Amino acid sequence: MVGRILVLGAGECGLPLAHRLLRGGRTVTLVTDRDADAVLAGTVTSTQVKFPPTLDLESDIGLGFWRSTAPNIEGIRFTMAIDRAAVVGWTGRFTRPAQSVDQRTVFARWLGEFLAEGGDLRIAEPSVPELDQHAADHDLTVVTRAGRELAGCFEADAAWPVAAAPMRRLAVLYLDGVQPDPENLGYYTTLPEHGEVISYPGLTGRPGQERRCEILLFEARPGGVLDVFDQHGTPARRWAQARELLDAHLPAELAERYRHAQPTDAGATLVGAVTPVMRRPVGTLPSGRPVLGGGDVVCRMDPGGAQGANNAVHCAVRYGEAILHDPDGPYDRAWMEWAAAPWLTAVAHPAARWTTTVLDPPPALREMMLAAQHDTTLADAFADTFARPANLTRLAATAPS
């Protein structure tokens, strides 16, 4: 008999996995803490830029609803600014465009589609003991969202350094009224010793009522001049703080783009920090029962590298393929390690290395970023490592010195 699957978490990993399994004829129960209406009424959850390999995967499993409507992001405008002056600047174009859609919009649409196709959706936030009981009734449990207690059931991967603190303090704002880039490019502005300011176009709004917006991310070195946002501030207060930072630190022509901007809605801002972590993909519940971890539960990265959503979708698709390949299991610990290995090796580990390297670039990468202003081929190749992080090491080895 084909076994039953429990997926905990309805985000960039859990939802595509549940859809893939449902369409593959599996009995799957999706457990999440909020329904679609609650997601739409809440605050933004993160930033996200999805690159062509990820967009292709979503389309392949019938979830690429915004391919023809979301604004294309054709590449990046890289600027290094000191005292509001651009000291380095270049443009790198992607091989194929990226896109961004507010995760509130995405998750609400995907939840609706899951229900429409007959999926079993449970709105709950089980404790670890409760999850242990639910897991006993299923042949496989996949954990794609975890609070501190549940995350503690997954051991840290000893092969990776343990981060003592976040690399950056984060503030994200979704904005109306930003002057569009004439070439549909995103902006990556690095302020040495202070952090980064990242901006790009996207879609936001209820499914069927989406509109264009701009997504603005401050990546502040802790305690630095960009680290000013109040954890409990209102969108209006956070936008006022953001405007002050833009005017004080960005070149005038960049800051001017936001002159007439305003937050898109009452939930359009988010402040926080992410401590990077790499965990083993198989967790152990109190009963000793193994569970398979996916997405951020196993590989959690700073969003400044734009890898988290892509990593999660790739994990979902690869896990779905592994489960459908072995419909009868057994889904034991050895099978879970086997299922996770291709994703970790090909996607998650390169993405985590890429993110750490870009946010704390070694001398060779800094030299390459300087050289890119005189070499459009190098600039394009660097930009494309956003979509293919594993290419960064090879690119650095071949870059001119």
Secondary structure by P-SEA (a helix, b strand, c coil): cbbbbbbccccccaaaaaaaaaaaccbbbbbbcccaaaaaaccccbbbbbcaaaaaaaaaacccccccccccccccbbbbbcccccccccccccccccccccaaaaaaaaaaaaaaabbbbbbccccaaaaaaaaaaccbbbbccccaaaaaaccccccbbbbccccccbbbbbbccccccccbbbbbbbcccccbbbbbbbccccccbbbbbbbbbbbcccccccccccccccaaaaaaaaaaaaaacccccccccccccccccccccccccccbbbbbcbbbccccbbbbbccccccccccccccaaaaaaaaaaaaaaaaaacccccccaaaaaaaaaaaaaccaaaaaaaaaaaacccaaaaaaaaaccccaaaaaaaaaccccccaaaaaaaaccc
